[in-house]
Amino acid sequence: MHASLPSRRDCLRWLGAAGLAGAPLISSAAPLDRIRERGTLTVALYKDMPPFHIDGRGIDVDLAQALADALGVKLSMLPFNADENMGDDLRNMVWRGHYLGFGPADVLMHVPVDKPLIDETPQARILAPYWRERVVLARQLDRLPQLDSLSGLGDAKVAVPGQTLAGWLMIGADGGAYRNQLSTQWKDGAEAARALQRGEVAAAAGLASEMESVLRGDARFAIAPLPSPRAQRNGWAVGMAVKKDAADLAQALQAGLDELAGSGRLRRMFERANVAWLAP
């Protein structure tokens, strides 16, 4: 999923050493000990990411709460807007803090467990995959009963959020053959799925989690991997990230996640959001 980290335009720089004068001394306690001393686990959550986080609810919220419970502390949520790339988000929410003055958090949810990203971000530790995401195409069966390739769409209208991986794949598919039939104004795949549900389009593309949260269980629709050679059919693992030196916290989070997966609680979190859990 992740290839390279583009430079951030017009990046605001941190203030100089004058702003550090009189700063409090950093505790020498281990990261997990500091969390337990203050009694809260601060978790960074992407805003407006259905079904993982919308207005304080979602799969990532449930998982963050369960992990905080496993550590014996309260959950403190730090919602934020995604920056230009994943490297920016890791810098802002994991290892340095945002230039606007908030963060970093103890842990960032919904991080691709991706080797290039891991190699390019030595300041962070990416771990604990809990979901396998992929790009899919949902279709109305009475209008598109069979679809082995995108050419099978004919001139059918397709809803897809334009500023997303699914949008990029659909806009560029087969040399741009489908651009004129794409409806791209949707902010996310869940909105695109609802347009399909209302009958405004014959198909919708987006992430599996988005499509399923709206359409799963409705016999009028089929959801399948996007039939494009550029789409990763098996998708990518999604996990979390902490600071590189937070080995004790990473170990505790992994242990908590393992217990949630083994007990079936993790699967039930996804089921509550109408998403079939796919192990990473």
N, C-alpha and C positions, 0 to 999 in steps of 0.2 A: 504494500500500500504506500509506503513512504519511500521516496527515492532520494531527495536531497532537501536541504533546508535553505530556501531562498532568503536573501538579505531583507531585513525589515525596513520599509521606507520611512524616512524622517524619524528615525528612532530617537526618542528623548533619552538623554544620558543621565546617569545618577549624579546627584550633587557631590561635590568634592569633600575632602577630608574635614572641612569646617563643619559640615553637618554631622560629623561623627563625634565632635568634641563633647565630652560629658555623657556619652552613651553608656548605658549600664553594662556591666560585665556579663558576658555570656556564661551561663551555668556550665560547669564541667560534667554534670550528670549525663548519663546516656539518654538518647532521645526518648526511648520508651519510659524511662524513669521520670523524665520531665513531664511527659503526658499524664502519667499517673499522679504526679505531685499536684498538677493544676486541675486534674479531674475531668479533662475534656480532650477529645480527639477532634481536631479541626480538619474537615474534609472539603476539598475543593470540588465543586460540581458544575458541569456546564449548564448554563441557563438554556431553556427552551430546547431540550433534546428529548422529544418523546420517543419511546415510553420510559426513558431512563430518568428524566427530571423535568417536570413542569410544575411551577408554582409550589415547590416544596414537597412534591410527591413523585413517585416513580421507582423503578427498579433500583437505580443507583442510590436513592435515598434509603430504601429498605435495606440494601446491602450495607451501606455505611452505618446505619443504626445497629445492625446485627454485629458488625465488626467492633463498634464502640462498646456494645454490650459484652462482647467476648473479652475485651481489654479491661472491663470493669469501670468504664468512664462514661461520661455523657457525650453526646454528639453535638458538635458545633459545625453547622453547614456554612460554607463560603461559596455562594453561587457567583459565577463570573461569565463574561462573554468571551467566546473563543477569539483568539488573535489570528494573525495571518497564517501561522503554521504551528505544527505540534511542538517544534523546538521553542517557539516563543511561549507557548502555554507552560511547558516544563520549566522554563526559566522564571516566568512570572509567578507560578503557583507552587513550585516544588523547591528550587534551590536558591533563588535570590529574592523574589518578591516583585510586585508590580511597581512600575514607575509612578503610578498614581497613589501609592502609599499603602496598599493592602497586600496581604500575603507575606511570605509563603504559607501554605497550609502544611499540615503533617503528612497528608496523602492526597494525591490527585486521582480521581476516578476516571475511567473510560480512556485509557491510554493504549494505543496499539502496541502489542508485544511483537516488535518488529526489529530485526537485527540491525539494519542500517540506522534506525533511530537510536537504538541502544548504543551503537558504536559512536554516533555523533553527539551523544549527550553523556559524557563521563561524569557529570555532576549529579546525575540522577540514577536511581536504581529502579528498573522497570520489572514488575513481578506479578505474580498471582493472577494469571488469566482466568476469567470467569464466564466468558461468552465468546462465541465465534460468530462474527458478523459477516454478511455478504450482500451483494447487490442482487436484487430480484426484479422480476416483472410480474405484476398481477394483471389478470385479464378477465373480462366478462365472458363467460363460457358460451352464452347464446350468440355472441357476436364473433368470438375468436375461439372456436372449440378446439383447435389444434394450432400449436405455434412451436415449430422446431427451430426456426431461425427468425431473425428480425424481419426478413423480407416477407414473412407470412403476415405481417401487420397490414400489408396493402396500404390503403390510404387512411386507416383508422387513426383517430386522434389519441394521443398518449399524454398523460399528465406526468410531469417530472419536475422536481425543484431544480431550477437551472444552476444555482451556485453550489452544487454538490458533486460528489464523485459520480452518482447515477446520472446527473445532468450532463456532465462532461462526456461520459460514455455514450449516452444517447445522441447528443449533439454531433459527436464525431463519428458515430457508427456508419460503416459502409460509405465512407467518404462524404458524410453529411447528407445521406439520402433521405433522412427522416426529419430534417430540421423544420420543414414547413408544416408538419403535422404535430409538432410538440407544443404542449401548453406548459410553459416554464415559470409561471409567476408564483408558484407555490413555495412557501418558506421552508417546508420540510416534506418528507415522504408521507407522513401521516395526513397532511392536508391533501396531497395528491391522491392518496388512497380514498379519502372521503369524496373527492370529485368523481372517482370511479364508482364509488358506492351510490352516489346520487345519479349516475347514468350520464354524466356530462362528457365522459370519455369512454373509450373501449378498453383502455389499458392504462396502467400507471407503473412507473419505475421508482425505486428507492431502496432503502435498506430493508432487509428482511424483518427486523424488529419493528420498523415503522409500518410496513404493509400488514404484518400479522396482527399488530395491536388493534387495527381497524377491521380487517377483513377475515381473520382466521375464524373458521367454523361456519362461514357463510357459503353454502353450496353453490351460489351463483358465480363464485369466483375461483380461479386457480392461481396459485403463487408458485413460481419456479425460478431457478437461477436465471439471470439475464443471459439470453443466448447470444453472447458476443465473445469473440476470442480474446478481447482485451479485458474482460471481466474475470477476476479470480473466482473460479467456480466454487472452490472450497473456502473462500473468504479469508478472514484474518482474525487472529485472537485479540481479545480486548482484556486488558488488565488494569493495573494501577501503578503509581510511581511514588517513591519517597526519596529523600536525599540520599546520596551515595553512602554517607557515613552512618545512616540509620539502619544498620544491619539487624539490631535487636527488634526494631519496629517491623521491619520487613519479615523477619521470621515469625513474629507474633501474628501479623496479618495473614501470612500464608497458612499458618496453623488454623486460624479462625475460618478462613475460606475453605480449607480442606474439610473441617467439621461441618460447615454449612452444606457443602456439596455432598458429602457422605451421608448426611442425615436426610437429604431430600429437601431441606429448607430452601436452598438456592433455586432448585427447580420450581418450587411453589411460588417464589417471588416472581419468576417470569410468567408462570401460569396466571397469577393474579392480574398481570398486565395483558393477558391473552396472547402471550408469546410462548412458543414451544422452545424450551431451553435446549441449546445446542452446545454440547461440551466443547471447550477449546482444544 
